[in-house]
Amino acid sequence: MRCSIVFILLAITFGRSLSQHCEVDESQHECGGYCYGAVKPVLDYLAILQKRVESCEAKQPADTLSKIALMNEKLDTLAGHMATQQYLEKRSTAKTHELEQQLASERKERDEKLDTLQAMEKSLQEKVKKLELKLKPKNLELFKKIGSKYYYIENTKKTNWQGALDICQEMGAHLVSLQNEDELKAIDSIVYSLYWIDLKKLEAEGEFISATTGVKGTFFHWAGKEPYGENCDCVYLLRGEMRTNLCGLTLLYFICEAYWVD
């Protein structure tokens, strides 16, 4: 477009120049020769301009198409980026939704387990209360609290080891089972005679077993050369020391210990 405008302006300028040099009163022959000589360079230049115009007009659509193609390429690239972004956002949203569902499921499972544990704890507490009532000895007023345990000390009626065991069980208790030095000293501080305790030797094993636990005793405090004698299988307490004697023939006092403690 710019090339065409330049060409028109040059043609107008040339026409004005020609009218100024060729007067009407000059002869036709002289005017023609002069005009040809003056016009030829201009015509040659116009021919050159014409080619440039054609080249310019031919080139312009190509440049425009090239720019359009470049813009289309950029648009395609941008569209690809947008599609990728949308895909990633969609995938991220789906992943987030999946995680939320997973968390909700885990939270529900945790709550169900918590409810189950709470129900089990409540049931266990009820069983403990029932067990405490069951383990609480009959005639608790007869038992004396020493430390955290309750003991019944029989100081009027003597019996053999098995008889003492049976009486304690009837009272909802067991023959005293001493577990450490402190318990031994506490009992010894309030007794003054001989008392059966829950230890008895089993002939097959040759070891002293607790009648309360059914397993080997864990605490012993023997006097002198005790234990001695093949038939002296039952243990009694005297002045803070453990001794052995005949289980069936020897009659002694006894101490009962309640299962129930504070």
Buried (B, 14 or more C-beta within 10 A) or exposed (E): EEBEEEBEEBEEEBEEEBEEEBEEEEEEEEBEEBEEEBBEEBEEEBEEBEEEBEEBEEEEEEEEEEEEEEEEEEEEEEEEEEEEEEEEEEEEEEEEEEEEEEEEEEEEEEEEEEEEEEEEEEEEEEEEEEEEEEEBBEEBEBBEEBEEBBBBBBEEEBBBBBBBBEBBEEBBBBBBBBEEEEBBEBBBEEBEBBBBBBBBBEEEEEEBBBBBEEEEBEBEBEBEEBBEEEEBBBBBBBEBBBBBBBBEEBBBBBBBBBBBEE
